[in-house]
Amino acid sequence: MATTPDSAPTGPRSLWPIGAGGRPVLRIGEDPDAIRVLTAALNDRIIPDTYVSDGAPVVVEEISGAADPAAGDDDVALPITASVLKPPLLAGLLADHTQILRPAAKGGAEEEVTPGGHVLGAVLAKRHWPGLPVLRRIISTPVLRPDGTLLQTPGYDPATGFYLARNDDLAPIPDHPTPDEVAAAREFLLERFLRDFPWRTEADRANYLALLVTPLVRPFTRALSPFGMIEASMPGSGKTILTGCVGLLVGQTVQTWNESEDELRKTITTVLSGDGGVVVFDNLTEGSVVKSAVLARLMTERTWSDRRLGTNAAATFPNDRLWLATGNNLHTGADMASRTVWVRLDPNCPRPEARTGFTIPNLDSWILDPKNRATVLRHVLILILDWTAHGAPPASTVPQMRQFTAWARDLGGFLEHHGIAGFLANAEANRSLDDDNAEWRSFLLTWHDVYGDRHMTAKELVVSAADASAPGATDVWAGTFPTNAVGRPLSPKSLGHRLAGRVDRWHGDIVLRSVHDEHRNARTYWVEKGASRTRGPETNPQTRKPADDLENRP
């Protein structure tokens, strides 16, 4: 069994008369009366395990025939689901849990009936159900409540609106673990479970632990979490095992990466409308560059709004998932670089899959056993509860991560509390994996070498690049000048748009500046080189008036 009896209030079901089989009796008349009676009964939770979600009545039920995952990169469905009530489902549930009687024609005895679909549709058309508890999410693992206590009793939790599926393999976790329990948990996770992964640096291991813990503490931290990139130098390094270890605990959806922004948007909407705590874009093509405006927007928004697939109705979903990707020799581009945390593996051998002597042999199959997953989960939860028992101290030094600073503060504090060093220490080293940054830095450095701080229009730059590509000419740009998607020169208008998007953005020690030249009636650009510095209030250098758009400036 995956569920437990509903622990939410059941409503005044006992006020309804009891008929055959101990089922409450609902007496209805013509359609208007039937609609009123059934609406009142549904709102009274005459059907067990009913809730309301986004204005729609739902019923929590087990999923029959759901197979256990056969590998770490399989979808991992939760054992229960919240089904939106539709007329056929409501008719079946009413037949299971009630006895609906209607007077027979010509004054005969009452007869049991099934209400028509139009009656049930009218009942379900309502959006206000004050008698039904609000169901916010179904979860498969204990999580920290906003007050720092652990939600670990299966069933409905009124404090959070979460419904926790039962896990018979997980024993209750003490609110205040003993020092011996904490030491054993730390030893298991670091010296057994994660010991044999070929981490490039200690930062990669620390970053992974932060990602592993994130779904379990999110209701408490209420922080946006960055995109997790689990990348390796070669196949067979253990990337999928790492993502699977997270997804097998909290439920996962495995997706194929799609370069189409429209298809990616549809994928995001689809997975957010379902259950599970992790979304994995698995096994990206080697050398792929993850640069998506859609994904970058998702990572910095608490809710996601989009049109429901196949309908014209809009829907809004909480962005409460952990988003991960795996692949070999991956890179980021555009705004994804500042929204990504890296976990990098490097086995430094020709055949990583042939390695032996592991502390936990065959970890990829070991983690598929529910008992082993419960062991991992128990140790992680013990470390979490020890952190909260000590006041959930934040990190002593908080890296600035834009929208993810709160996440870094809390997860960094968790790791620091347990003496796990290196969190986010690889951020600077991984800047070389930002293709856009590297390309722009090369372009701007060449620009500065060729023209110094001379102010130039986009048209002058394009002419310069065209002259450099003429037969017999020396390419002063050394191949760094921006081109379009098929490698052709940009028009002055296209280059101007690109330059405008890079103004005042530092690439290492070099930055692009811009002003509007009133004499040429055009915007001009120049490059400054030197250590970045703290600037005063942003102004236009010519008008000395505040600049209009500072939202995306560092």
C-alpha positions as CSV (number, residue, x, y, z in Angstrom):
1,M,0.0,0.0,0.0
2,A,1.3,3.4,-0.9
3,T,-1.1,5.6,1.0
4,T,-2.6,5.8,4.5
5,P,-6.1,6.8,5.6
6,D,-6.8,10.4,5.0
7,S,-5.7,12.4,8.0
8,A,-7.6,15.6,7.0
9,P,-11.0,16.4,8.5
10,T,-13.6,14.3,6.8
11,G,-16.5,16.7,7.1
12,P,-20.0,15.9,8.4
13,R,-20.4,12.6,6.5
14,S,-22.0,11.1,9.6
15,L,-24.9,13.6,9.3
16,W,-26.1,11.9,6.2
17,P,-28.4,8.9,6.8
18,I,-26.7,5.5,6.4
19,G,-28.1,2.9,4.0
20,A,-27.1,-0.5,2.6
21,G,-23.5,-1.5,3.1
22,G,-22.9,1.4,5.5
23,R,-22.9,4.0,2.7
24,P,-24.4,7.4,3.3
25,V,-27.7,7.9,1.5
26,L,-28.3,10.9,-0.8
27,R,-31.9,11.5,-1.8
28,I,-32.3,13.6,-4.9
29,G,-35.2,14.9,-7.0
30,E,-35.2,16.6,-10.4
31,D,-32.0,17.9,-11.8
32,P,-31.9,21.3,-9.9
33,D,-32.4,19.4,-6.6
34,A,-29.9,16.8,-7.6
35,I,-27.3,19.4,-8.3
36,R,-27.8,21.1,-5.0
37,V,-27.7,17.8,-3.0
38,L,-24.6,16.5,-4.8
39,T,-22.7,19.8,-4.5
40,A,-23.4,19.9,-0.8
41,A,-22.3,16.2,-0.3
42,L,-19.1,16.6,-2.3
43,N,-18.2,19.8,-0.4
44,D,-18.9,17.8,2.8
45,R,-16.2,15.3,1.7
46,I,-18.7,12.5,1.4
47,I,-16.1,10.9,-0.8
48,P,-12.9,10.2,1.2
49,D,-9.6,11.6,0.1
50,T,-11.1,14.5,-1.8
51,Y,-9.4,17.9,-1.9
52,V,-9.4,21.0,-4.0
53,S,-6.5,22.0,-6.2
54,D,-6.6,25.3,-8.3
55,G,-10.3,25.4,-7.8
56,A,-11.0,21.9,-9.0
57,P,-12.0,18.9,-6.8
58,V,-9.5,16.1,-6.9
59,V,-9.3,12.7,-5.4
60,V,-6.0,11.1,-4.2
61,E,-5.7,7.5,-5.3
62,E,-3.2,4.8,-5.8
63,I,-1.8,4.0,-9.2
64,S,-2.2,0.3,-10.1
65,G,0.5,-1.5,-12.1
66,A,3.1,1.2,-11.8
67,A,6.4,-0.6,-12.4
68,D,9.5,0.1,-10.3
69,P,12.3,1.8,-12.3
70,A,14.7,-0.6,-14.0
71,A,17.5,2.0,-14.3
72,G,18.5,5.4,-12.9
73,D,17.5,7.2,-16.1
74,D,13.9,5.9,-16.1
75,D,11.0,8.1,-15.2
76,V,10.1,7.6,-11.5
77,A,6.4,8.0,-10.9
78,L,5.0,8.6,-7.5
79,P,2.9,5.7,-6.1
80,I,-0.2,7.9,-5.8
81,T,-1.7,10.7,-7.8
82,A,-4.4,13.4,-7.6
83,S,-7.0,12.9,-10.2
84,V,-9.2,15.8,-11.2
85,L,-12.8,14.8,-10.8
86,K,-14.6,14.5,-14.2
87,P,-18.2,13.3,-14.5
88,P,-17.3,9.6,-15.2
89,L,-14.9,9.4,-12.3
90,L,-17.3,11.2,-10.0
91,A,-20.1,8.8,-11.0
92,G,-17.9,5.8,-10.1
93,L,-16.8,7.3,-6.8
94,L,-20.4,8.2,-5.8
95,A,-21.4,4.6,-6.6
96,D,-18.5,3.3,-4.4
97,H,-19.1,5.5,-1.4
98,T,-22.8,6.5,-1.4
99,Q,-26.3,5.3,-2.2
100,I,-28.2,7.8,-4.4
101,L,-31.9,7.3,-4.2
102,R,-34.7,9.0,-6.3
103,P,-38.5,8.5,-5.9
104,A,-39.8,6.1,-8.5
105,A,-42.4,7.1,-11.0
106,K,-46.0,6.9,-10.0
107,G,-45.3,6.9,-6.3
108,G,-43.4,3.6,-6.2
109,A,-40.5,2.8,-3.9
110,E,-37.2,4.7,-4.1
111,E,-34.7,3.4,-6.6
112,E,-31.0,3.7,-6.7
113,V,-29.8,5.8,-9.6
114,T,-26.6,7.2,-11.2
115,P,-27.0,10.9,-11.9
116,G,-26.7,12.0,-15.5
117,G,-23.5,13.4,-16.9
118,H,-25.0,16.9,-17.3
119,V,-25.9,16.9,-13.6
120,L,-22.4,15.8,-12.6
121,G,-20.9,18.3,-15.0
122,A,-22.9,21.1,-13.4
123,V,-21.7,20.1,-9.9
124,L,-18.1,20.1,-11.0
125,A,-18.3,23.4,-12.8
126,K,-18.0,25.2,-9.4
127,R,-14.7,26.7,-8.5
128,H,-15.4,27.4,-4.8
129,W,-15.2,24.4,-2.4
130,P,-14.7,25.7,1.1
131,G,-15.2,22.3,2.7
132,L,-12.4,20.6,0.8
133,P,-8.8,20.9,2.1
134,V,-6.4,22.5,-0.3
135,L,-3.9,20.0,-1.9
136,R,-0.8,21.7,-3.0
137,R,1.4,18.7,-3.9
138,I,1.9,15.0,-3.5
139,I,5.4,14.0,-2.3
140,S,7.1,10.7,-1.8
141,T,9.7,11.7,0.8
142,P,9.7,13.7,4.0
143,V,10.4,17.4,3.6
144,L,11.1,20.3,6.0
145,R,8.0,22.4,6.7
146,P,8.4,26.2,6.6
147,D,8.7,26.2,10.5
148,G,11.7,23.8,10.3
149,T,9.9,20.7,11.5
150,L,10.0,17.5,9.4
151,L,6.8,16.4,7.6
152,Q,7.2,12.6,7.9
153,T,3.7,11.3,8.9
154,P,2.1,9.8,5.8
155,G,-1.1,11.3,4.6
156,Y,-2.4,14.8,4.3
157,D,-0.5,17.5,6.2
158,P,-2.8,20.6,6.9
159,A,0.2,22.8,7.7
160,T,1.6,22.5,4.2
161,G,-1.2,21.2,2.0
162,F,1.2,18.3,1.0
163,Y,0.2,14.7,0.9
164,L,3.0,12.3,1.8
165,A,3.0,8.8,0.3
166,R,3.8,6.0,2.7
167,N,7.2,4.4,2.7
168,D,7.3,1.2,4.7
169,D,11.1,1.0,4.4
170,L,11.8,4.4,6.1
171,A,11.7,4.3,9.9
172,P,10.8,7.6,11.8
173,I,13.6,10.1,11.9
174,P,14.3,11.6,15.4
175,D,13.8,15.4,15.6
176,H,17.1,15.8,17.4
177,P,19.6,13.1,16.1
178,T,22.3,12.1,18.5
179,P,26.0,13.0,17.7
180,D,26.6,9.3,17.0
181,E,23.7,9.2,14.4
182,V,25.0,12.4,12.8
183,A,28.5,11.0,12.6
184,A,27.3,7.7,11.1
185,A,25.2,9.6,8.5
186,R,28.1,11.8,7.5
187,E,30.4,8.8,7.2
188,F,27.9,6.8,5.1
189,L,27.3,9.6,2.6
190,L,30.8,10.8,2.2
191,E,32.9,7.6,2.8
192,R,30.6,5.0,1.2
193,F,27.8,6.4,-1.0
194,L,29.7,9.2,-2.7
195,R,33.2,8.0,-2.1
196,D,34.1,6.4,-5.5
197,F,32.7,9.1,-7.9
198,P,35.6,10.7,-9.8
199,W,35.0,14.3,-8.6
200,R,37.2,16.8,-10.4
201,T,37.4,18.8,-7.1
202,E,35.9,18.8,-3.7
203,A,33.6,21.6,-4.9
204,D,31.9,19.2,-7.3
205,R,31.1,16.8,-4.4
206,A,29.8,19.6,-2.2
207,N,27.7,21.1,-5.1
208,Y,26.2,17.7,-5.7
209,L,25.2,17.3,-2.0
210,A,23.6,20.7,-2.1
211,L,21.5,19.6,-5.1
212,L,20.6,16.3,-3.4
213,V,19.3,18.1,-0.4
214,T,17.5,20.9,-2.2
215,P,14.1,19.1,-2.9
216,L,13.9,18.1,0.8
217,V,14.5,21.5,2.3
218,R,12.8,23.7,-0.4
219,P,9.6,24.3,1.6
220,F,11.7,25.5,4.5
221,T,14.2,27.7,2.5
222,R,11.6,28.8,-0.1
223,A,14.6,29.7,-2.3
224,L,14.9,29.5,-6.0
225,S,17.5,26.9,-7.0
226,P,19.9,27.1,-9.9
227,F,20.2,24.7,-12.8
228,G,22.3,21.7,-12.0
229,M,24.8,20.6,-14.7
230,I,26.3,17.1,-14.0
231,E,29.0,16.8,-16.6
232,A,31.9,14.4,-17.3
233,S,34.9,14.2,-19.5
234,M,34.0,10.7,-20.7
235,P,31.0,8.3,-20.9
236,G,30.7,5.8,-18.0
237,S,31.7,8.3,-15.4
238,G,28.6,8.0,-13.3
239,K,26.5,11.1,-14.3
240,T,23.2,9.2,-14.7
241,I,23.7,7.5,-11.3
242,L,24.1,10.8,-9.6
243,T,20.9,12.3,-11.1
244,G,19.1,9.0,-10.5
245,C,20.0,9.0,-6.9
246,V,18.1,12.3,-6.5
247,G,15.2,11.4,-8.8
248,L,14.7,7.9,-7.3
249,L,14.2,9.6,-3.9
250,V,11.7,12.3,-4.8
251,G,10.4,11.2,-8.2
252,Q,11.8,12.2,-11.6
253,T,10.8,12.9,-15.1
254,V,13.5,12.3,-17.7
255,Q,13.4,14.4,-20.9
256,T,15.3,14.7,-24.1
257,W,16.9,18.1,-24.6
258,N,15.4,20.0,-27.5
259,E,17.0,23.1,-29.1
260,S,13.6,24.5,-30.1
261,E,12.5,27.1,-27.6
262,D,8.9,26.4,-28.4
263,E,9.2,22.7,-27.8
264,L,11.2,23.3,-24.6
265,R,8.4,25.6,-23.4
266,K,5.8,22.9,-24.0
267,T,8.0,20.3,-22.2
268,I,8.3,22.6,-19.1
269,T,4.5,23.1,-19.0
270,T,3.9,19.4,-19.3
271,V,6.2,18.3,-16.5
272,L,5.1,21.1,-14.1
273,S,1.5,19.9,-14.5
274,G,2.6,16.5,-13.2
275,D,4.2,15.2,-10.0
276,G,7.8,14.4,-9.1
277,G,10.5,16.6,-7.7
278,V,13.3,16.4,-10.3
279,V,13.4,17.0,-14.1
280,V,16.4,15.6,-15.9
281,F,17.5,16.4,-19.4
282,D,19.6,13.3,-19.8
283,N,22.6,12.5,-21.9
284,L,22.8,15.7,-24.0
285,T,24.9,15.4,-27.2
286,E,28.6,15.6,-26.4
287,G,29.8,19.1,-26.5
288,S,26.3,20.6,-26.4
289,V,25.9,24.3,-25.4
290,V,22.9,24.9,-23.1
291,K,21.8,28.4,-24.0
292,S,18.0,28.9,-23.8
293,A,16.1,32.0,-23.0
294,V,13.1,30.0,-22.0
295,L,15.1,27.9,-19.5
296,A,16.9,31.0,-18.2
297,R,13.6,32.6,-17.5
298,L,12.2,29.5,-15.8
299,M,15.2,29.3,-13.4
300,T,14.5,32.8,-12.1
301,E,10.7,32.7,-11.7
302,R,8.8,31.2,-8.8
303,T,5.8,30.4,-11.0
304,W,5.4,29.3,-14.6
305,S,2.4,30.5,-16.6
306,D,1.5,29.0,-20.0
307,R,-1.4,27.8,-22.0
308,R,-2.4,24.2,-21.2
309,L,-1.6,21.9,-24.0
310,G,-4.5,21.3,-26.3
311,T,-6.6,24.1,-24.8
312,N,-6.8,27.9,-24.9
313,A,-6.9,28.0,-21.1
314,A,-4.0,29.5,-19.2
315,A,-2.5,27.8,-16.2
316,T,0.0,28.8,-13.6
317,F,2.3,26.3,-11.8
318,P,4.7,26.7,-8.9
319,N,8.3,26.3,-10.1
320,D,9.2,23.8,-7.3
321,R,11.3,21.3,-9.2
322,L,15.0,20.7,-9.3
323,W,16.2,21.0,-12.9
324,L,19.3,18.9,-14.0
325,A,21.1,18.0,-17.1
326,T,23.8,15.4,-17.9
327,G,26.3,15.0,-20.7
328,N,29.9,14.9,-21.7
329,N,32.0,18.1,-22.2
330,L,29.0,20.4,-21.9
331,H,29.0,24.2,-22.0
332,T,26.6,27.0,-21.2
333,G,25.8,30.1,-23.1
334,A,23.9,33.3,-22.8
335,D,22.2,33.8,-19.4
336,M,22.4,30.2,-18.4
337,A,26.0,30.6,-17.4
338,S,25.0,32.6,-14.3
339,R,22.1,30.3,-13.5
340,T,24.1,27.0,-13.4
341,V,25.9,25.1,-10.7
342,W,28.4,22.6,-12.0
343,V,29.1,19.1,-10.8
344,R,32.0,17.7,-12.9
345,L,33.4,14.2,-13.1
346,D,36.8,13.1,-14.5
347,P,37.8,9.4,-14.2
348,N,41.1,10.1,-16.0
349,C,41.2,6.7,-17.5
350,P,40.4,5.2,-21.0
351,R,37.5,3.0,-19.9
352,P,35.7,4.4,-16.8
353,E,33.0,1.7,-17.0
354,A,35.7,-1.0,-16.4
355,R,36.7,0.4,-13.0
356,T,36.5,-2.0,-10.0
357,G,37.0,-2.0,-6.3
358,F,34.0,0.2,-5.4
359,T,32.9,0.7,-1.8
360,I,29.4,-0.1,-2.9
361,P,29.6,-2.5,-5.9
362,N,27.1,-1.9,-8.7
363,L,25.8,1.3,-7.2
364,D,23.6,1.8,-10.3
365,S,21.6,-1.3,-9.4
366,W,22.0,-1.0,-5.6
367,I,20.1,2.3,-5.6
368,L,17.1,0.7,-7.3
369,D,16.3,-1.4,-4.2
370,P,13.8,0.6,-2.1
371,K,15.5,-0.5,1.1
372,N,18.8,1.0,-0.1
373,R,17.1,4.2,-1.1
374,A,15.5,4.4,2.3
375,T,19.0,4.1,3.8
376,V,20.3,7.0,1.8
377,L,17.3,9.1,2.5
378,R,17.5,8.4,6.3
379,H,21.1,9.5,6.5
380,V,20.4,12.7,4.5
381,L,17.4,13.6,6.7
382,I,19.5,13.0,9.8
383,L,22.0,15.6,8.6
384,I,19.2,18.0,7.7
385,L,17.5,17.7,11.1
386,D,20.8,18.1,12.9
387,W,21.3,21.4,11.0
388,T,17.9,22.7,11.9
389,A,18.2,21.5,15.5
390,H,21.2,23.9,15.7
391,G,19.2,26.8,14.3
392,A,19.8,26.1,10.6
393,P,22.9,28.4,10.6
394,P,23.6,30.1,7.2
395,A,26.9,30.1,5.5
396,S,29.5,32.3,7.1
397,T,30.5,33.6,3.7
398,V,27.6,33.9,1.2
399,P,28.5,33.8,-2.5
400,Q,26.5,36.3,-4.5
401,M,24.4,34.4,-7.0
402,R,21.8,37.0,-8.1
403,Q,18.4,35.3,-7.6
404,F,20.1,32.2,-6.0
405,T,21.9,33.9,-3.1
406,A,19.3,32.7,-0.6
407,W,19.8,29.2,-1.9
408,A,23.6,29.5,-1.6
409,R,23.3,31.0,1.9
410,D,21.1,28.1,3.3
411,L,22.7,25.1,1.4
412,G,26.1,26.6,2.1
413,G,25.2,26.8,5.8
414,F,24.0,23.1,5.8
415,L,27.3,22.0,4.2
416,E,29.5,24.2,6.4
417,H,27.6,22.9,9.5
418,H,28.7,19.4,8.6
419,G,32.3,20.3,7.7
420,I,31.8,19.7,4.0
421,A,34.1,22.1,2.2
422,G,34.3,23.5,-1.3
423,F,30.7,24.6,-2.0
424,L,30.6,26.7,-5.2
425,A,34.4,27.0,-5.1
426,N,34.6,25.9,-8.8
427,A,32.4,28.8,-10.1
428,E,35.3,30.9,-11.3
429,A,37.1,27.9,-12.8
430,N,34.0,26.9,-14.7
431,R,33.6,30.3,-16.4
432,S,35.7,28.8,-19.3
433,L,32.6,26.6,-19.9
434,D,30.6,29.7,-20.8
435,D,30.9,29.8,-24.5
436,D,29.2,33.2,-24.9
437,N,31.5,34.8,-22.4
438,A,34.6,33.3,-24.0
439,E,33.6,34.4,-27.5
440,W,32.7,38.0,-26.4
441,R,35.9,38.3,-24.4
442,S,38.0,37.3,-27.4
443,F,36.1,39.7,-29.6
444,L,36.4,42.6,-27.1
445,L,40.1,42.0,-26.4
446,T,40.8,42.0,-30.2
447,W,38.7,45.2,-30.6
448,H,40.8,46.9,-27.8
449,D,44.0,45.7,-29.3
450,V,43.1,47.0,-32.8
451,Y,41.2,50.3,-31.9
452,G,42.0,51.0,-28.3
453,D,39.3,53.2,-26.8
454,R,38.2,54.7,-30.1
455,H,34.4,55.2,-30.3
456,M,32.9,53.4,-33.3
457,T,29.4,52.8,-34.7
458,A,28.1,49.3,-35.5
459,K,28.4,50.3,-39.2
460,E,32.0,51.2,-38.9
461,L,32.8,47.9,-37.2
462,V,31.0,45.9,-39.9
463,V,33.0,47.8,-42.6
464,S,36.2,47.0,-40.7
465,A,35.4,43.3,-40.7
466,A,34.5,43.4,-44.4
467,D,37.8,45.1,-45.2
468,A,39.7,42.5,-43.1
469,S,38.0,39.6,-45.1
470,A,38.9,41.0,-48.5
471,P,41.2,38.9,-50.7
472,G,44.8,39.4,-49.7
473,A,43.9,41.4,-46.6
474,T,45.1,40.5,-43.1
475,D,42.2,39.6,-40.8
476,V,42.9,42.0,-37.9
477,W,40.0,40.4,-36.0
478,A,41.7,37.0,-36.1
479,G,38.3,35.2,-36.6
480,T,36.7,36.7,-33.5
481,F,34.2,39.0,-35.2
482,P,30.6,37.9,-34.5
483,T,28.7,36.2,-37.2
484,N,25.1,34.8,-37.6
485,A,24.0,31.2,-37.1
486,V,25.4,30.1,-40.4
487,G,28.7,31.9,-40.1
488,R,28.0,34.9,-42.3
489,P,28.8,38.6,-41.5
490,L,26.2,40.5,-39.5
491,S,24.5,43.6,-40.8
492,P,25.0,46.9,-38.9
493,K,21.5,46.6,-37.5
494,S,22.1,43.0,-36.3
495,L,25.5,43.9,-34.8
496,G,24.0,46.9,-33.1
497,H,21.4,44.7,-31.4
498,R,24.0,42.4,-30.1
499,L,26.3,45.1,-28.9
500,A,23.4,46.8,-27.1
501,G,22.8,43.6,-25.2
502,R,26.4,43.6,-23.9
503,V,26.8,47.1,-22.8
504,D,28.3,47.4,-19.3
505,R,28.6,43.6,-19.0
506,W,32.1,42.7,-17.8
507,H,33.9,39.7,-19.4
508,G,36.8,39.2,-17.0
509,D,38.7,42.5,-17.1
510,I,37.1,44.0,-20.2
511,V,33.8,45.7,-20.8
512,L,31.8,47.3,-23.6
513,R,30.6,50.9,-23.1
514,S,28.2,53.0,-25.2
515,V,26.8,56.5,-25.6
516,H,24.6,58.2,-28.2
517,D,26.7,60.5,-30.3
518,E,24.6,63.6,-31.1
519,H,27.0,64.8,-33.9
520,R,26.7,61.5,-35.8
521,N,23.2,60.8,-34.6
522,A,24.2,57.3,-33.9
523,R,25.1,55.1,-30.9
524,T,28.8,54.6,-30.6
525,Y,30.7,51.9,-28.7
526,W,34.1,51.5,-27.2
527,V,36.0,49.0,-25.1
528,E,37.6,49.6,-21.7
529,K,40.1,47.3,-20.2
530,G,41.1,47.1,-16.6
531,A,39.9,45.7,-13.2
532,S,36.2,46.0,-12.7
533,R,35.3,48.7,-10.2
534,T,32.4,49.9,-8.2
535,R,30.6,52.6,-10.1
536,G,28.4,55.4,-8.8
537,P,24.8,56.0,-9.8
538,E,24.4,54.9,-13.5
539,T,24.4,57.9,-15.8
540,N,24.6,58.7,-19.5
541,P,28.1,60.1,-19.8
542,Q,26.9,62.9,-22.1
543,T,23.6,64.0,-20.6
544,R,24.6,63.0,-17.0
545,K,21.0,61.8,-16.6
546,P,20.2,58.5,-15.0
547,A,20.2,55.6,-17.4
548,D,16.8,54.1,-18.2
549,D,17.4,50.3,-17.9
550,L,19.6,49.1,-15.1
551,E,17.8,45.8,-14.3
552,N,20.3,43.5,-15.9
553,R,23.5,45.4,-15.1
554,P,26.0,43.9,-12.6
